[in-house]
Amino acid sequence: MTDVPLPEMEAPMTLEQFISAVAVQRKQIIVYAPDEAAVPVEQFETRNVTIERRSLPSDGPPGFVVIREDDGFVGSLGLGELQHLLTPPIRRPWSDGVETSYRALFEILDNTLFTSFDKRQMVAVSREIEERAWRVGHGTLSCGFQSTEALRKQQSVYARLVGGTDLDVHIYVGDNQGEWPFDGATFHVESSDEVGRTWFVVFDGSTYTMAACALVAEETEDGRFRGFWTYDEELVHEILSYLTSTYG
């Protein structure tokens, strides 16, 4: 998979500009499936991501999807694996038994813009990043919550991430409504429109650079999000540097 090129700019990129930088990456998604098969790839179709369908007989082998980019073949996924995109399992970061195929779904589709994920899909991607942070157990985990109410819904997860690891957890919240639901994290109250409309989870990987990962998305309408996830260490570092320099 190719790295995401970061435009040369004097001012730091905003979270919206990170999303725009990923949006220009050209990819091709080729679906091999029976004509009647439902394949959840439309959420990745953009001006720079084309989707092609190639018919397979209904009584033939299960369908699959191939992802290509300018440098060539990226990977392939079975239709069953792609179904995770429709109703993804929501698990705790410390849960055992994560399917290899489920993890492959994220790895193959990283740095690919999704255009309309719902909240369940967003939580599922967030869990993948939080799970990596839990396994490493140290480093910096930075997370944005659009409201204190949204943070309270995830307080059991983040309280354990703080209490059960040596992670340096930074939580950015778009408002301040009363006391924080747990101790041990560094809380940043930001009234900026950016924090209020953006969902982000960023883990620097600590000394395990291959574990670096991030999710950045903006809410385009009520409960629908446009963004990307990435395992590109340089891009993760750029996002984390922007959050630190802008919000502390």
ROPA-142091 format. One record per residue: residue number from 1; residue in one letter; z, x, y of N, C-alpha, C, O in turn. Coordinates in steps of 0.2 Angstrom, whole numbers. Atoms other than C-alpha are relative to their C-alpha. Layout:
ATOM; pos; code; n.Z; n.X; n.Y; ca.Z; ca.X; ca.Y; c.Z; c.X; c.Y; o.Z; o.X; o.Y
ATOM; NUM; a; Z; X; Y; Z; X; Y; Z; X; Y; Z; X; Y
...
% end
This chain:
ATOM; pos; code; n.Z; n.X; n.Y; ca.Z; ca.X; ca.Y; c.Z; c.X; c.Y; o.Z; o.X; o.Y
ATOM; 1; m; 0; 4; -6; 0; 0; 0; 0; 4; 6; 4; 9; 6
ATOM; 2; t; 0; -4; -6; -4; 7; 17; 5; -2; 5; 8; -7; 5
ATOM; 3; d; -5; 1; -5; 8; 9; 31; -3; -4; 6; -9; -4; 7
ATOM; 4; v; 2; 4; -6; 8; -3; 46; -1; 5; 6; 4; 8; 8
ATOM; 5; p; 0; -4; -6; 1; 6; 61; 3; -3; 6; 3; -9; 7
ATOM; 6; l; -4; 2; -6; 12; 5; 76; -4; 2; 6; -5; 8; 8
ATOM; 7; p; 4; -2; -6; 3; 4; 93; 4; 4; 4; 10; 4; 4
ATOM; 8; e; -4; -4; -4; 7; 17; 105; 1; -3; 7; -3; -5; 10
ATOM; 9; m; -2; 4; -6; 17; 9; 119; 6; 4; 3; 10; 7; -1
ATOM; 10; e; -5; -3; -3; 28; 16; 132; 7; -4; -1; 12; -1; -2
ATOM; 11; a; -5; 4; 1; 40; 2; 131; 1; -2; -8; -4; -2; -11
ATOM; 12; p; -1; 1; 7; 49; -2; 114; -4; -7; -2; -4; -12; 3
ATOM; 13; m; 3; 6; 2; 40; -16; 104; 5; -5; -1; 11; -4; -3
ATOM; 14; t; -5; 6; 1; 48; -33; 104; -1; -2; -7; -6; 0; -11
ATOM; 15; l; 0; 2; 6; 51; -42; 88; -7; -4; -1; -10; -4; -6
ATOM; 16; e; 6; 3; 0; 36; -53; 92; -6; 5; -1; -11; 3; -4
ATOM; 17; q; 5; -5; 0; 25; -38; 94; 0; 4; -7; -6; 5; -9
ATOM; 18; f; 1; -3; 7; 30; -31; 77; -3; -5; -5; -7; -3; -9
ATOM; 19; i; 4; 6; 4; 24; -48; 69; -7; 1; 2; -11; 0; -3
ATOM; 20; s; 7; 0; -2; 8; -46; 79; -3; 6; -3; -9; 6; -5
ATOM; 21; a; 2; -6; 3; 6; -28; 73; -2; -1; -8; -7; 1; -10
ATOM; 22; v; 1; 1; 7; 7; -34; 55; -6; -5; -1; -10; -5; -6
ATOM; 23; a; 5; 5; 1; -5; -49; 58; -7; 3; 0; -11; 0; -2
ATOM; 24; v; 7; -3; 0; -20; -37; 61; -2; 3; -6; -7; 6; -7
ATOM; 25; q; 2; -4; 6; -19; -29; 44; -4; -5; -4; -3; -10; -6
ATOM; 26; r; 5; 3; 4; -34; -34; 34; 2; 0; -7; 3; 5; -10
ATOM; 27; k; -1; 1; 8; -31; -41; 16; -5; -5; -2; -7; -9; 1
ATOM; 28; q; 4; 4; 4; -41; -50; 3; 5; -3; -5; 7; 1; -9
ATOM; 29; i; -4; 3; 6; -32; -62; -9; -5; -4; -4; -8; -9; -1
ATOM; 30; i; 5; 3; 5; -43; -67; -24; 4; -4; -5; 7; -1; -9
ATOM; 31; v; -4; 4; 5; -37; -82; -34; -5; -1; -6; -11; -4; -5
ATOM; 32; y; 4; 2; 6; -44; -83; -52; 4; -6; -4; 10; -4; -6
ATOM; 33; a; -3; 5; 3; -39; -100; -58; -4; -6; -1; -10; -7; 2
ATOM; 34; p; 4; 6; 0; -45; -117; -64; 0; -4; 6; 4; -3; 11
ATOM; 35; d; 1; 4; -7; -52; -128; -50; 6; -4; 2; 8; -5; 8
ATOM; 36; e; -6; 5; -1; -37; -140; -52; 6; 3; 1; 11; 0; 3
ATOM; 37; a; -6; -3; -1; -24; -127; -51; 3; 1; 7; -1; 3; 11
ATOM; 38; a; -3; -1; -7; -12; -127; -36; 3; 7; 0; 7; 9; -4
ATOM; 39; v; -2; -7; -1; -10; -109; -30; 3; 0; 7; -1; 0; 12
ATOM; 40; p; -4; 0; -7; 3; -107; -15; -2; 7; 3; 3; 11; 5
ATOM; 41; v; 2; -5; -4; -7; -94; -5; -2; -1; 7; -3; 3; 11
ATOM; 42; e; 2; 2; -7; -12; -104; 10; 4; 3; 5; 2; 3; 11
ATOM; 43; q; -4; -2; -5; 3; -98; 19; -1; 7; 2; 2; 9; 7
ATOM; 44; f; 2; -7; -2; -4; -81; 20; -7; 1; 3; -9; 6; 5
ATOM; 45; e; 7; 0; -3; -22; -86; 26; 1; 1; 7; 3; -4; 11
ATOM; 46; t; 1; -1; -7; -25; -79; 43; -7; 2; 2; -11; 3; -2
ATOM; 47; r; 6; -3; -2; -39; -72; 53; -2; 6; -3; -8; 8; -5
ATOM; 48; n; 1; -7; 3; -37; -55; 45; 2; 0; -8; 1; 5; -11
ATOM; 49; v; -1; 0; 7; -32; -61; 28; -4; -6; -3; -3; -12; -2
ATOM; 50; t; 5; 5; 3; -46; -70; 18; 3; -2; -7; 5; 2; -11
ATOM; 51; i; -1; 2; 7; -43; -80; 2; -6; -3; -3; -10; -7; 0
ATOM; 52; e; 5; 2; 4; -56; -82; -11; 2; -3; -6; 7; -1; -9
ATOM; 53; r; -1; 3; 6; -56; -94; -26; -6; 2; -5; -11; 1; -3
ATOM; 54; r; 5; -1; 5; -65; -89; -42; 2; -4; -6; 8; -4; -9
ATOM; 55; s; -2; 5; 5; -65; -103; -56; 1; 3; -7; -3; 8; -9
ATOM; 56; l; -1; -1; 7; -58; -101; -73; 0; -6; -4; 1; -11; -1
ATOM; 57; p; 0; 6; 4; -60; -113; -87; 7; -3; -1; 12; 1; -2
ATOM; 58; s; -7; 4; 1; -46; -126; -89; 3; 2; -7; 10; 2; -7
ATOM; 59; d; -3; -2; 6; -43; -121; -107; 0; 7; -2; 1; 10; -7
ATOM; 60; g; 0; -8; 1; -44; -102; -104; 7; 3; 1; 12; -1; 1
ATOM; 61; p; -6; -3; -2; -30; -90; -100; 3; -2; 6; -1; -4; 10
ATOM; 62; p; -4; 1; -7; -17; -92; -86; -4; 3; 5; -6; 9; 5
ATOM; 63; g; 3; -3; -6; -24; -89; -69; 4; 6; 3; 10; 7; 1
ATOM; 64; f; -3; -6; -3; -19; -74; -58; -3; 1; 7; -8; -2; 8
ATOM; 65; v; 2; -1; -7; -21; -68; -40; 0; 8; 1; 4; 11; -2
ATOM; 66; v; 1; -7; -1; -27; -51; -35; 0; 1; 8; -3; -3; 12
ATOM; 67; i; 0; -2; -7; -23; -43; -18; -3; 7; 1; -1; 12; -2
ATOM; 68; r; 4; -6; -2; -34; -30; -10; 1; 1; 8; 2; -4; 11
ATOM; 69; e; 0; -2; -7; -34; -21; 7; -5; 5; 1; -9; 7; -4
ATOM; 70; d; 5; -4; -1; -45; -9; 15; 0; 6; -4; -6; 9; -6
ATOM; 71; d; 0; -6; 5; -39; 6; 4; -1; -2; -7; -1; 2; -11
ATOM; 72; g; 2; 2; 6; -43; -4; -11; 6; -5; -3; 9; -9; 0
ATOM; 73; f; -5; 4; 4; -32; -13; -25; 7; 1; 2; 9; 7; 2
ATOM; 74; v; -7; -1; -2; -14; -17; -20; 4; -2; -6; 8; 1; -8
ATOM; 75; g; -4; 2; 5; -8; -27; -35; -3; -7; -2; -7; -10; 1
ATOM; 76; s; 2; 6; 2; -10; -43; -45; 7; -4; -3; 12; -1; -4
ATOM; 77; l; -6; 4; 2; 2; -58; -49; -3; -6; -4; -8; -8; -3
ATOM; 78; g; 1; 6; 4; 2; -72; -62; 1; -6; 4; 5; -6; 9
ATOM; 79; l; -1; 6; -3; 1; -90; -56; 8; -2; 0; 11; -5; 4
ATOM; 80; g; -7; 2; 1; 19; -92; -63; 4; 4; 5; 9; 1; 7
ATOM; 81; e; -4; -4; -5; 26; -78; -52; -1; -3; 7; 4; -3; 11
ATOM; 82; l; 1; 2; -6; 18; -85; -37; 4; -7; 1; 5; -9; 7
ATOM; 83; q; -4; 6; -1; 27; -102; -40; 7; 1; 3; 10; -3; 6
ATOM; 84; h; -6; -2; -3; 42; -93; -34; 0; -1; 8; 5; -3; 11
ATOM; 85; l; 1; 1; -7; 35; -95; -16; 1; -7; 2; 3; -9; 7
ATOM; 86; l; -1; 7; -2; 36; -114; -17; 7; -2; -1; 10; -5; 4
ATOM; 87; t; -7; 2; 1; 54; -116; -24; 3; 6; -2; 5; 7; -8
ATOM; 88; p; -3; -6; 2; 61; -99; -24; 8; 0; -2; 11; -5; 1
ATOM; 89; p; -7; 0; 2; 78; -96; -33; 4; 3; 6; 3; 8; 8
ATOM; 90; i; -5; -2; -5; 93; -94; -21; 6; 3; -4; 9; -1; -7
ATOM; 91; r; -6; -3; 3; 105; -81; -28; 4; 4; 4; 2; 5; 10
ATOM; 92; r; -4; -4; -4; 119; -71; -22; -2; 7; -1; -5; 9; -6
ATOM; 93; p; 2; -7; 0; 116; -53; -18; 3; 4; -6; -1; 9; -8
ATOM; 94; w; -3; -4; 6; 128; -47; -32; -2; -3; -6; 1; -1; -11
ATOM; 95; s; 2; 3; 6; 120; -58; -45; -4; 5; -5; -7; 9; -2
ATOM; 96; d; 3; -4; 5; 114; -50; -61; -6; -3; -2; -7; -9; -1
ATOM; 97; g; 5; 3; 3; 98; -53; -70; -6; -2; 4; -9; -7; 3
ATOM; 98; v; 5; 2; -4; 85; -53; -56; -7; 2; -4; -7; 7; -7
ATOM; 99; e; 6; -1; 3; 68; -55; -64; -5; 6; 3; -6; 6; 9
ATOM; 100; t; 4; -5; -3; 56; -40; -63; -6; -3; 3; -8; 0; 8
ATOM; 101; s; 6; 4; -3; 41; -52; -59; 2; -2; 6; -2; -3; 11
ATOM; 102; y; -2; 2; -7; 51; -59; -45; 0; 5; 5; -2; 4; 11
ATOM; 103; r; 0; -6; -5; 54; -42; -37; -7; 2; 1; -8; 4; 7
ATOM; 104; a; 7; -2; -1; 36; -38; -40; -4; -4; 5; -8; -2; 9
ATOM; 105; l; 3; 4; -5; 31; -53; -29; 1; 2; 7; -4; 2; 11
ATOM; 106; f; -2; -3; -7; 40; -46; -14; -4; 7; 1; -6; 8; 6
ATOM; 107; e; 3; -7; -1; 33; -28; -17; -7; -1; 1; -10; 3; 5
ATOM; 108; i; 7; 1; -1; 15; -34; -18; -2; -3; 6; -7; -1; 9
ATOM; 109; l; 2; 3; -6; 15; -45; -4; 4; 2; 7; 4; -1; 12
ATOM; 110; d; -3; -3; -6; 25; -34; 8; -6; 2; 6; -11; 3; 4
ATOM; 111; n; 4; -1; -5; 17; -31; 25; -6; -5; 1; -12; -3; 3
ATOM; 112; t; 5; 5; 0; 7; -47; 23; 3; -6; 4; 8; -8; 3
ATOM; 113; l; -2; 5; -5; 9; -60; 37; 1; -7; -4; -4; -9; -7
ATOM; 114; f; -1; 7; 2; 16; -77; 31; 0; -5; 6; 3; -3; 11
ATOM; 115; t; 1; 4; -6; 12; -92; 43; 4; -6; 0; 5; -9; 5
ATOM; 116; s; -4; 6; -1; 23; -106; 38; 5; 0; -6; 4; -4; -11
ATOM; 117; f; -6; 0; 5; 39; -103; 27; 5; -5; 3; 7; -5; 8
ATOM; 118; d; -6; 5; -2; 53; -116; 27; 6; 4; -1; 6; 10; -3
ATOM; 119; k; -6; -4; 0; 71; -111; 27; 2; 2; -7; 5; 8; -7
ATOM; 120; r; -2; -3; 7; 73; -110; 8; -4; 6; -1; -1; 11; -4
ATOM; 121; q; 4; -6; 2; 59; -98; 7; 3; 6; 4; 3; 12; 2
ATOM; 122; m; -3; -5; -5; 67; -88; 22; 6; 3; -3; 8; 9; -3
ATOM; 123; v; -6; -3; 3; 84; -87; 13; -2; 4; -6; 2; 9; -7
ATOM; 124; a; 1; -4; 6; 76; -81; -3; -2; 7; 2; 0; 12; -2
ATOM; 125; v; 2; -6; -2; 67; -67; 6; 6; 4; 3; 7; 10; 1
ATOM; 126; s; -6; -3; -2; 83; -63; 15; 5; 3; -5; 8; 8; -5
ATOM; 127; r; -4; -2; 5; 93; -62; -1; -3; 6; -4; 1; 11; -6
ATOM; 128; e; 3; -6; 3; 81; -49; -8; 2; 6; 4; 3; 12; 1
ATOM; 129; i; -2; -6; -4; 85; -37; 7; 8; 1; -1; 10; 6; -1
ATOM; 130; e; -7; -1; 0; 104; -41; 6; 2; 2; -7; 7; 6; -7
ATOM; 131; e; -2; -2; 7; 104; -38; -13; -2; 8; 0; 2; 11; -3
ATOM; 132; r; 1; -8; 0; 96; -20; -10; 6; 3; 4; 9; 8; 2
ATOM; 133; a; -6; -3; -3; 110; -17; 3; 6; 0; -4; 10; 5; -4
ATOM; 134; w; -6; 0; 4; 123; -23; -9; 0; 6; -5; 5; 9; -6
ATOM; 135; r; 0; -5; 6; 117; -11; -23; 1; 7; 3; 4; 11; 0
ATOM; 136; v; -1; -7; -3; 116; 4; -11; 8; 1; 2; 11; 6; 1
ATOM; 137; g; -7; 0; -2; 133; -1; -4; 2; 4; 6; 8; 4; 8
ATOM; 138; h; -1; -3; -6; 132; 9; 12; -6; 1; 4; -12; -1; 2
ATOM; 139; g; 6; 0; -4; 120; 11; 27; 1; -6; 5; 7; -8; 6
ATOM; 140; t; -1; 5; -5; 117; -1; 41; -4; -6; -2; -10; -6; -3
ATOM; 141; l; 3; 6; 1; 113; -19; 39; 0; -4; 6; 6; -6; 8
ATOM; 142; s; 0; 4; -6; 107; -29; 54; -3; -7; -1; -8; -7; -4
ATOM; 143; c; 2; 7; 1; 105; -48; 54; 0; -4; 6; 5; -4; 10
ATOM; 144; g; 0; 5; -6; 100; -61; 67; 1; -7; -3; -2; -9; -7
ATOM; 145; f; -1; 7; 1; 107; -79; 67; -2; -3; 6; 1; -2; 12
ATOM; 146; q; 1; 3; -6; 100; -91; 79; 6; -4; 3; 5; -5; 9
ATOM; 147; s; -6; 4; -3; 117; -100; 81; 6; 2; -4; 5; 5; -10
ATOM; 148; t; -6; -1; 3; 135; -98; 76; 0; -5; -6; 3; -3; -12
ATOM; 149; e; 0; 4; 5; 132; -113; 65; -4; 3; -6; -1; 2; -12
ATOM; 150; a; 4; -3; 5; 119; -104; 55; 4; 5; -3; 3; 6; -10
ATOM; 151; l; -4; -6; 2; 130; -89; 53; 6; -3; -5; 7; 0; -10
ATOM; 152; r; -5; 2; 4; 144; -100; 46; -2; -3; -7; 2; -2; -12
ATOM; 153; k; 3; 2; 7; 133; -107; 32; -1; 6; -4; -1; 5; -11
ATOM; 154; q; 1; -6; 4; 131; -89; 26; 6; 4; 0; 6; 10; -2
ATOM; 155; q; -6; -4; -1; 149; -83; 30; 3; 2; -7; 5; 8; -7
ATOM; 156; s; -3; -2; 6; 154; -82; 11; -4; 6; -2; -1; 11; -5
ATOM; 157; v; 4; -6; 2; 139; -70; 8; 2; 6; 4; 3; 11; 1
ATOM; 158; y; -1; -6; -4; 142; -59; 23; 7; 2; 0; 8; 8; 1
ATOM; 159; a; -7; -2; 1; 161; -59; 21; 0; 5; -6; 4; 10; -5
ATOM; 160; r; 0; -5; 6; 158; -51; 4; -4; 6; 1; -2; 11; -2
ATOM; 161; l; 4; -6; -2; 145; -39; 10; 4; 5; 4; 4; 11; 3
ATOM; 162; v; -4; -4; -4; 157; -33; 23; 6; 3; -4; 8; 9; -4
ATOM; 163; g; -7; -2; 3; 173; -33; 12; -1; 4; -7; 3; 8; -9
ATOM; 164; g; 1; -3; 7; 165; -27; -5; -5; 6; 0; -6; 9; -5
ATOM; 165; t; 4; -6; -1; 154; -12; 2; 3; 4; 6; 7; 2; 10
ATOM; 166; d; -1; -4; -6; 154; 2; 15; -5; -1; 5; -6; 3; 9
ATOM; 167; l; 5; 1; -5; 140; -6; 24; 2; -1; 7; 8; -4; 8
ATOM; 168; d; -1; 2; -7; 140; -6; 43; -4; -6; 2; -10; -5; 3
ATOM; 169; v; 4; 7; -1; 135; -24; 46; 0; -2; 8; 6; -2; 11
ATOM; 170; h; 0; 2; -7; 129; -29; 63; -3; -7; 0; -9; -8; -3
ATOM; 171; i; 2; 7; 0; 127; -48; 66; -2; -2; 8; 2; -1; 12
ATOM; 172; y; 2; 2; -6; 117; -54; 81; -1; -8; 0; -4; -10; -4
ATOM; 173; v; 0; 7; 0; 120; -72; 86; -3; -3; 7; -1; 0; 12
ATOM; 174; g; 3; 3; -6; 110; -83; 99; 5; -4; 4; 3; -6; 10
ATOM; 175; d; -5; 4; -4; 126; -92; 105; 7; 2; -2; 8; 6; -7
ATOM; 176; n; -7; -2; 2; 145; -90; 104; 4; -7; 0; 6; -9; 6
ATOM; 177; q; -3; 7; 0; 154; -106; 98; 7; 1; -4; 7; 0; -10
ATOM; 178; g; -6; -1; 3; 172; -101; 94; 1; 6; -3; -3; 11; -2
ATOM; 179; e; -2; -6; 4; 180; -88; 83; -5; 2; -5; -8; -3; -8
ATOM; 180; w; 4; -2; 6; 170; -78; 71; 3; -1; -6; 9; -1; -7
ATOM; 181; p; -3; 3; 7; 171; -84; 53; 3; 5; -4; 6; 3; -9
ATOM; 182; f; -3; -5; 4; 176; -67; 46; 0; 6; 4; -3; 7; 9
ATOM; 183; d; -1; -7; -3; 181; -49; 51; -4; 5; -3; -6; 4; -9
ATOM; 184; g; 3; -6; 3; 174; -32; 48; -7; 1; 2; -9; 7; 1
ATOM; 185; a; 6; -1; -2; 157; -34; 55; 0; 1; 8; 5; -1; 11
ATOM; 186; t; 0; -1; -7; 151; -29; 73; -5; -6; 2; -10; -7; 0
ATOM; 187; f; 3; 6; -3; 146; -45; 82; -3; 1; 7; 0; 3; 11
ATOM; 188; h; 4; 0; -6; 133; -46; 96; -2; -7; 2; -6; -10; -1
ATOM; 189; v; 2; 7; -2; 132; -62; 106; -6; 1; 5; -5; 5; 10
ATOM; 190; e; 6; -1; -4; 114; -63; 114; -2; -6; 2; -4; -11; -2
ATOM; 191; s; 3; 7; -3; 108; -77; 125; -8; 1; 1; -11; -4; 3
ATOM; 192; s; 7; -1; -1; 90; -70; 125; -4; -5; -5; -1; -7; -10
ATOM; 193; d; 5; 5; 4; 76; -82; 119; -2; 4; -7; -3; 0; -12
ATOM; 194; e; 2; -4; 6; 71; -68; 106; 5; -2; -6; 3; -3; -11
ATOM; 195; v; -5; 1; 5; 87; -69; 96; 1; -8; -2; 2; -9; -8
ATOM; 196; g; -1; 7; 2; 88; -88; 97; -6; -3; -4; -5; -8; -7
ATOM; 197; r; 6; 2; 3; 70; -90; 90; -2; 4; -6; -7; 2; -10
ATOM; 198; t; 2; -5; 5; 70; -76; 78; 5; 1; -6; 11; 0; -5
ATOM; 199; w; -4; -1; 6; 76; -73; 60; -2; 7; -3; -7; 8; -4
ATOM; 200; f; 1; -7; 2; 78; -55; 55; 6; 3; -4; 12; 1; -3
ATOM; 201; v; -5; -4; 5; 87; -45; 41; -3; 7; -1; -8; 8; -3
ATOM; 202; v; 3; -7; 0; 85; -26; 42; 5; 5; -3; 11; 5; -1
ATOM; 203; f; -5; -5; 4; 93; -13; 30; -4; 7; 0; -10; 7; -2
ATOM; 204; d; 3; -6; -1; 90; 5; 34; -1; 5; -7; -4; 10; -7
ATOM; 205; g; 1; -4; 7; 92; 11; 15; 5; 6; 0; 6; 8; -6
ATOM; 206; s; -5; -6; 0; 105; 24; 20; -3; 6; -2; -9; 8; 0
ATOM; 207; t; 3; -6; 3; 102; 40; 10; -5; -2; -5; -9; 3; -7
ATOM; 208; y; 5; 2; 5; 91; 30; -2; -6; -3; 4; -7; -9; 5
ATOM; 209; t; 5; 2; -4; 75; 29; 9; -4; -5; -3; -7; -9; 1
ATOM; 210; m; 4; 4; 3; 66; 20; -4; 2; -7; 0; -1; -12; -1
ATOM; 211; a; -3; 7; 0; 78; 5; -2; -1; -3; 7; 2; -9; 8
ATOM; 212; a; 0; 2; -7; 74; 3; 17; -5; -7; -1; -10; -7; -4
ATOM; 213; c; 4; 6; 0; 67; -15; 20; 2; -4; 6; 8; -4; 9
ATOM; 214; a; -1; 4; -6; 66; -28; 33; -4; -7; 0; -9; -7; -4
ATOM; 215; l; 3; 6; 0; 62; -46; 36; 0; -2; 8; 5; -2; 11
ATOM; 216; v; 0; 2; -7; 56; -52; 54; -4; -6; 0; -10; -6; -2
ATOM; 217; a; 4; 6; -1; 50; -70; 58; 2; -3; 6; 8; -3; 8
ATOM; 218; e; -1; 4; -5; 49; -81; 72; -1; -8; -1; -5; -9; -5
ATOM; 219; e; 0; 7; 1; 52; -100; 72; -6; -3; 4; -5; -3; 10
ATOM; 220; t; 6; 2; -4; 35; -108; 77; 1; -8; 1; -2; -10; 6
ATOM; 221; e; -1; 7; -1; 41; -126; 75; 7; -1; -4; 9; 3; -8
ATOM; 222; d; -6; 1; 3; 57; -134; 69; 0; 1; -8; -3; -3; -12
ATOM; 223; g; -1; -2; 7; 62; -126; 52; -6; 3; -3; -6; 4; -9
ATOM; 224; r; 6; -3; 3; 45; -117; 50; 0; 7; 3; 0; 7; 9
ATOM; 225; f; 0; -7; -3; 43; -98; 52; -6; 4; -2; -9; 3; -7
ATOM; 226; r; 6; -5; 1; 29; -85; 54; 3; 7; 1; 6; 9; 5
ATOM; 227; g; -3; -7; 0; 33; -67; 50; -3; 4; -6; -8; 3; -9
ATOM; 228; f; 2; -5; 5; 33; -53; 37; 6; 3; -3; 12; 3; 0
ATOM; 229; w; -5; -4; 2; 44; -43; 26; -3; 7; -2; -9; 7; -3
ATOM; 230; t; 2; -7; 1; 42; -24; 23; 4; 5; -3; 10; 4; -3
ATOM; 231; y; -4; -6; 3; 47; -9; 13; -2; 7; 3; -1; 12; 0
ATOM; 232; d; 2; -6; -4; 39; 3; 25; 6; 3; 4; 8; 1; 9
ATOM; 233; e; -6; -3; -3; 53; 15; 30; -1; 2; 7; 4; 0; 11
ATOM; 234; e; 1; -1; -7; 45; 20; 46; 0; -6; 4; 3; -6; 10
ATOM; 235; l; 0; 6; -3; 42; 2; 51; 7; -3; 1; 10; -5; 6
ATOM; 236; v; -7; 2; 0; 60; -2; 46; 4; 3; 5; 8; 1; 9
ATOM; 237; h; -4; -4; -5; 67; 12; 57; -2; -2; 7; 2; -3; 11
ATOM; 238; e; 2; 2; -7; 56; 6; 72; 4; -7; 2; 6; -7; 7
ATOM; 239; i; -3; 7; -1; 63; -12; 70; 8; 1; 2; 10; -2; 7
ATOM; 240; l; -7; -2; -1; 81; -5; 69; 2; 3; 6; 6; 1; 10
ATOM; 241; s; -1; -3; -6; 79; 6; 83; -1; -4; 6; 3; -4; 11
ATOM; 242; y; 1; 5; -5; 73; -8; 94; 6; -4; 1; 8; -6; 6
ATOM; 243; l; -6; 4; -1; 88; -19; 90; 5; 4; 3; 9; 1; 7
ATOM; 244; t; -6; -4; -2; 100; -5; 93; -1; 2; 8; 4; 1; 12
ATOM; 245; s; 1; -1; -7; 92; 0; 110; 0; -6; 4; 2; -5; 10
ATOM; 246; t; 0; 6; -4; 90; -18; 116; 6; -3; 0; 8; -6; 5
ATOM; 247; y; -5; 4; 0; 105; -26; 110; 7; 4; -2; 12; 1; -1
ATOM; 248; g; -6; -4; 1; 117; -12; 105; 2; 0; -8; 7; 3; -10
% end
